[in-house]
C-alpha cells in the first residue's frame, strides 16, 4: 500500500491544529497544558462538553472558532480521503484507473519515445 500524499496532508493538518490549538489556549487563556490539550480535543471533535477552567475571554472565543473551522475542515478532508482510498481498494482500483484514463484522454500532440534507455542510447 503506497502512502497517499493527500492522506498525509490531512493528518498533518489535524496534528497541526492540535498543536497550535493547545499552544493557543496556553498563551491566550493561560490554561495548563493538559487543560489546553483537552479543550482542543473536545473542540475539534465537536463533543461540546463546555469550556474548561471557566468562561473564555473574547480572544479565546475567536481562537476557538478558528480551531473549530480548521479542525473540522481537516477532519472532514482526512475522512473523505480515507473513505475514498477504502472504497477504491474494495473496488480494485477502479477510481485510479478512471483518473489515469481521463489524464490520457486530455493529452494532445504528445510523442511517446520507447527504448531510449541504457540500451536504446547505444544504437
CNS distance restraints for C-alpha pairs under 8 A (distance, minus, plus):
assign (resid   3 and name CA) (resid   7 and name CA) 7.71 0.50 0.50
assign (resid   3 and name CA) (resid   8 and name CA) 7.59 0.50 0.50
assign (resid   4 and name CA) (resid   8 and name CA) 6.36 0.50 0.50
assign (resid   5 and name CA) (resid   9 and name CA) 6.05 0.50 0.50
assign (resid   6 and name CA) (resid  10 and name CA) 6.21 0.50 0.50
assign (resid   6 and name CA) (resid  78 and name CA) 7.87 0.50 0.50
assign (resid   6 and name CA) (resid  81 and name CA) 6.93 0.50 0.50
assign (resid   7 and name CA) (resid  11 and name CA) 6.21 0.50 0.50
assign (resid   7 and name CA) (resid  78 and name CA) 5.91 0.50 0.50
assign (resid   7 and name CA) (resid  81 and name CA) 6.03 0.50 0.50
assign (resid   7 and name CA) (resid  82 and name CA) 6.81 0.50 0.50
assign (resid   8 and name CA) (resid  12 and name CA) 5.98 0.50 0.50
assign (resid   9 and name CA) (resid  13 and name CA) 6.11 0.50 0.50
assign (resid  10 and name CA) (resid  14 and name CA) 6.30 0.50 0.50
assign (resid  10 and name CA) (resid  74 and name CA) 5.64 0.50 0.50
assign (resid  10 and name CA) (resid  75 and name CA) 7.30 0.50 0.50
assign (resid  10 and name CA) (resid  77 and name CA) 6.24 0.50 0.50
assign (resid  10 and name CA) (resid  78 and name CA) 4.71 0.50 0.50
assign (resid  11 and name CA) (resid  15 and name CA) 6.12 0.50 0.50
assign (resid  11 and name CA) (resid  74 and name CA) 7.54 0.50 0.50
assign (resid  11 and name CA) (resid  78 and name CA) 6.49 0.50 0.50
assign (resid  12 and name CA) (resid  16 and name CA) 6.00 0.50 0.50
assign (resid  13 and name CA) (resid  17 and name CA) 6.13 0.50 0.50
assign (resid  13 and name CA) (resid  71 and name CA) 7.97 0.50 0.50
assign (resid  13 and name CA) (resid  74 and name CA) 5.81 0.50 0.50
assign (resid  14 and name CA) (resid  18 and name CA) 6.33 0.50 0.50
assign (resid  14 and name CA) (resid  71 and name CA) 6.22 0.50 0.50
assign (resid  14 and name CA) (resid  74 and name CA) 5.53 0.50 0.50
assign (resid  14 and name CA) (resid  75 and name CA) 6.62 0.50 0.50
assign (resid  15 and name CA) (resid  19 and name CA) 6.24 0.50 0.50
assign (resid  16 and name CA) (resid  20 and name CA) 5.89 0.50 0.50
assign (resid  17 and name CA) (resid  21 and name CA) 5.55 0.50 0.50
assign (resid  17 and name CA) (resid  67 and name CA) 6.66 0.50 0.50
assign (resid  17 and name CA) (resid  70 and name CA) 6.82 0.50 0.50
assign (resid  17 and name CA) (resid  71 and name CA) 6.01 0.50 0.50
assign (resid  18 and name CA) (resid  22 and name CA) 5.93 0.50 0.50
assign (resid  18 and name CA) (resid  37 and name CA) 7.29 0.50 0.50
assign (resid  18 and name CA) (resid  40 and name CA) 6.21 0.50 0.50
assign (resid  18 and name CA) (resid  41 and name CA) 7.15 0.50 0.50
assign (resid  18 and name CA) (resid  71 and name CA) 7.99 0.50 0.50
assign (resid  19 and name CA) (resid  23 and name CA) 6.16 0.50 0.50
assign (resid  20 and name CA) (resid  24 and name CA) 5.80 0.50 0.50
assign (resid  21 and name CA) (resid  25 and name CA) 6.22 0.50 0.50
assign (resid  21 and name CA) (resid  36 and name CA) 7.56 0.50 0.50
assign (resid  21 and name CA) (resid  37 and name CA) 7.48 0.50 0.50
assign (resid  21 and name CA) (resid  40 and name CA) 5.58 0.50 0.50
assign (resid  21 and name CA) (resid  67 and name CA) 6.27 0.50 0.50
assign (resid  22 and name CA) (resid  26 and name CA) 6.33 0.50 0.50
assign (resid  22 and name CA) (resid  33 and name CA) 7.01 0.50 0.50
assign (resid  22 and name CA) (resid  36 and name CA) 4.87 0.50 0.50
assign (resid  22 and name CA) (resid  37 and name CA) 4.83 0.50 0.50
assign (resid  22 and name CA) (resid  39 and name CA) 7.67 0.50 0.50
assign (resid  22 and name CA) (resid  40 and name CA) 5.93 0.50 0.50
assign (resid  23 and name CA) (resid  27 and name CA) 6.19 0.50 0.50
assign (resid  23 and name CA) (resid  33 and name CA) 7.93 0.50 0.50
assign (resid  23 and name CA) (resid  36 and name CA) 7.36 0.50 0.50
assign (resid  24 and name CA) (resid  28 and name CA) 5.70 0.50 0.50
assign (resid  24 and name CA) (resid  29 and name CA) 7.76 0.50 0.50
assign (resid  24 and name CA) (resid  63 and name CA) 7.55 0.50 0.50
assign (resid  25 and name CA) (resid  29 and name CA) 5.14 0.50 0.50
assign (resid  25 and name CA) (resid  30 and name CA) 6.56 0.50 0.50
assign (resid  25 and name CA) (resid  31 and name CA) 6.04 0.50 0.50
assign (resid  25 and name CA) (resid  36 and name CA) 5.29 0.50 0.50
assign (resid  25 and name CA) (resid  39 and name CA) 7.99 0.50 0.50
assign (resid  25 and name CA) (resid  60 and name CA) 7.07 0.50 0.50
assign (resid  26 and name CA) (resid  30 and name CA) 4.71 0.50 0.50
assign (resid  26 and name CA) (resid  31 and name CA) 4.65 0.50 0.50
assign (resid  26 and name CA) (resid  32 and name CA) 6.26 0.50 0.50
assign (resid  26 and name CA) (resid  33 and name CA) 6.36 0.50 0.50
assign (resid  26 and name CA) (resid  36 and name CA) 5.96 0.50 0.50
assign (resid  27 and name CA) (resid  31 and name CA) 7.53 0.50 0.50
assign (resid  28 and name CA) (resid  59 and name CA) 6.83 0.50 0.50
assign (resid  28 and name CA) (resid  60 and name CA) 6.21 0.50 0.50
assign (resid  29 and name CA) (resid  56 and name CA) 7.07 0.50 0.50
assign (resid  29 and name CA) (resid  57 and name CA) 7.37 0.50 0.50
assign (resid  29 and name CA) (resid  60 and name CA) 6.26 0.50 0.50
assign (resid  31 and name CA) (resid  35 and name CA) 6.09 0.50 0.50
assign (resid  31 and name CA) (resid  36 and name CA) 5.67 0.50 0.50
assign (resid  31 and name CA) (resid  53 and name CA) 7.56 0.50 0.50
assign (resid  32 and name CA) (resid  36 and name CA) 6.06 0.50 0.50
assign (resid  33 and name CA) (resid  37 and name CA) 6.09 0.50 0.50
assign (resid  34 and name CA) (resid  38 and name CA) 6.04 0.50 0.50
assign (resid  35 and name CA) (resid  39 and name CA) 5.99 0.50 0.50
assign (resid  35 and name CA) (resid  52 and name CA) 6.59 0.50 0.50
assign (resid  35 and name CA) (resid  53 and name CA) 7.71 0.50 0.50
assign (resid  36 and name CA) (resid  40 and name CA) 6.15 0.50 0.50
assign (resid  37 and name CA) (resid  41 and name CA) 6.15 0.50 0.50
assign (resid  38 and name CA) (resid  42 and name CA) 6.20 0.50 0.50
assign (resid  39 and name CA) (resid  43 and name CA) 6.02 0.50 0.50
assign (resid  39 and name CA) (resid  51 and name CA) 7.01 0.50 0.50
assign (resid  39 and name CA) (resid  52 and name CA) 6.20 0.50 0.50
assign (resid  40 and name CA) (resid  44 and name CA) 6.02 0.50 0.50
assign (resid  40 and name CA) (resid  67 and name CA) 7.40 0.50 0.50
assign (resid  41 and name CA) (resid  45 and name CA) 6.01 0.50 0.50
assign (resid  42 and name CA) (resid  46 and name CA) 5.86 0.50 0.50
assign (resid  42 and name CA) (resid  47 and name CA) 5.23 0.50 0.50
assign (resid  42 and name CA) (resid  48 and name CA) 6.20 0.50 0.50
assign (resid  42 and name CA) (resid  49 and name CA) 6.95 0.50 0.50
assign (resid  43 and name CA) (resid  47 and name CA) 6.65 0.50 0.50
assign (resid  43 and name CA) (resid  48 and name CA) 6.54 0.50 0.50
assign (resid  43 and name CA) (resid  64 and name CA) 7.36 0.50 0.50
assign (resid  43 and name CA) (resid  67 and name CA) 7.09 0.50 0.50
assign (resid  43 and name CA) (resid  68 and name CA) 6.12 0.50 0.50
assign (resid  44 and name CA) (resid  67 and name CA) 6.63 0.50 0.50
assign (resid  44 and name CA) (resid  68 and name CA) 5.55 0.50 0.50
assign (resid  44 and name CA) (resid  71 and name CA) 4.97 0.50 0.50
assign (resid  44 and name CA) (resid  72 and name CA) 6.16 0.50 0.50
assign (resid  45 and name CA) (resid  71 and name CA) 7.88 0.50 0.50
assign (resid  45 and name CA) (resid  72 and name CA) 7.59 0.50 0.50
assign (resid  46 and name CA) (resid  68 and name CA) 7.72 0.50 0.50
assign (resid  51 and name CA) (resid  55 and name CA) 6.13 0.50 0.50
assign (resid  51 and name CA) (resid  56 and name CA) 7.01 0.50 0.50
assign (resid  56 and name CA) (resid  60 and name CA) 5.33 0.50 0.50
assign (resid  56 and name CA) (resid  61 and name CA) 5.98 0.50 0.50
assign (resid  57 and name CA) (resid  61 and name CA) 6.22 0.50 0.50
assign (resid  58 and name CA) (resid  62 and name CA) 6.31 0.50 0.50
assign (resid  59 and name CA) (resid  63 and name CA) 6.09 0.50 0.50
assign (resid  60 and name CA) (resid  64 and name CA) 6.00 0.50 0.50
assign (resid  61 and name CA) (resid  65 and name CA) 6.40 0.50 0.50
assign (resid  62 and name CA) (resid  66 and name CA) 6.63 0.50 0.50
assign (resid  63 and name CA) (resid  67 and name CA) 6.31 0.50 0.50
assign (resid  64 and name CA) (resid  68 and name CA) 6.11 0.50 0.50
assign (resid  65 and name CA) (resid  69 and name CA) 6.21 0.50 0.50
assign (resid  66 and name CA) (resid  70 and name CA) 6.05 0.50 0.50
assign (resid  67 and name CA) (resid  71 and name CA) 5.50 0.50 0.50
assign (resid  68 and name CA) (resid  72 and name CA) 5.78 0.50 0.50
assign (resid  69 and name CA) (resid  73 and name CA) 5.92 0.50 0.50
assign (resid  70 and name CA) (resid  74 and name CA) 5.93 0.50 0.50
assign (resid  71 and name CA) (resid  75 and name CA) 6.02 0.50 0.50
assign (resid  72 and name CA) (resid  76 and name CA) 5.91 0.50 0.50
assign (resid  73 and name CA) (resid  77 and name CA) 6.03 0.50 0.50
assign (resid  74 and name CA) (resid  78 and name CA) 5.98 0.50 0.50
assign (resid  75 and name CA) (resid  79 and name CA) 6.01 0.50 0.50
assign (resid  76 and name CA) (resid  80 and name CA) 6.01 0.50 0.50
assign (resid  77 and name CA) (resid  81 and name CA) 6.23 0.50 0.50
assign (resid  78 and name CA) (resid  82 and name CA) 6.06 0.50 0.50
assign (resid  79 and name CA) (resid  83 and name CA) 6.01 0.50 0.50
assign (resid  80 and name CA) (resid  84 and name CA) 6.02 0.50 0.50
assign (resid  81 and name CA) (resid  85 and name CA) 6.13 0.50 0.50
assign (resid  82 and name CA) (resid  86 and name CA) 6.14 0.50 0.50
assign (resid  83 and name CA) (resid  87 and name CA) 6.05 0.50 0.50
assign (resid  84 and name CA) (resid  88 and name CA) 5.96 0.50 0.50
assign (resid  85 and name CA) (resid  89 and name CA) 6.13 0.50 0.50
assign (resid  86 and name CA) (resid  90 and name CA) 6.28 0.50 0.50
assign (resid  87 and name CA) (resid  91 and name CA) 6.17 0.50 0.50
assign (resid  88 and name CA) (resid  92 and name CA) 6.13 0.50 0.50
assign (resid  88 and name CA) (resid  93 and name CA) 5.09 0.50 0.50
assign (resid  88 and name CA) (resid  94 and name CA) 6.31 0.50 0.50
assign (resid  88 and name CA) (resid  95 and name CA) 5.90 0.50 0.50
assign (resid  88 and name CA) (resid  96 and name CA) 7.55 0.50 0.50
assign (resid  89 and name CA) (resid  93 and name CA) 5.69 0.50 0.50
assign (resid  93 and name CA) (resid  97 and name CA) 6.24 0.50 0.50
assign (resid  94 and name CA) (resid  98 and name CA) 6.21 0.50 0.50
assign (resid  95 and name CA) (resid  99 and name CA) 6.23 0.50 0.50
assign (resid  96 and name CA) (resid 100 and name CA) 6.19 0.50 0.50
assign (resid  97 and name CA) (resid 101 and name CA) 6.17 0.50 0.50
assign (resid  98 and name CA) (resid 102 and name CA) 6.09 0.50 0.50
assign (resid  99 and name CA) (resid 103 and name CA) 6.25 0.50 0.50
assign (resid 100 and name CA) (resid 104 and name CA) 6.21 0.50 0.50
assign (resid 101 and name CA) (resid 105 and name CA) 6.16 0.50 0.50
assign (resid 102 and name CA) (resid 106 and name CA) 6.47 0.50 0.50
assign (resid 103 and name CA) (resid 107 and name CA) 6.75 0.50 0.50
assign (resid 115 and name CA) (resid 119 and name CA) 7.26 0.50 0.50
assign (resid 115 and name CA) (resid 120 and name CA) 5.04 0.50 0.50
assign (resid 116 and name CA) (resid 120 and name CA) 4.17 0.50 0.50
assign (resid 116 and name CA) (resid 121 and name CA) 5.30 0.50 0.50
assign (resid 117 and name CA) (resid 121 and name CA) 5.96 0.50 0.50
assign (resid 118 and name CA) (resid 122 and name CA) 7.03 0.50 0.50
assign (resid 119 and name CA) (resid 123 and name CA) 7.37 0.50 0.50
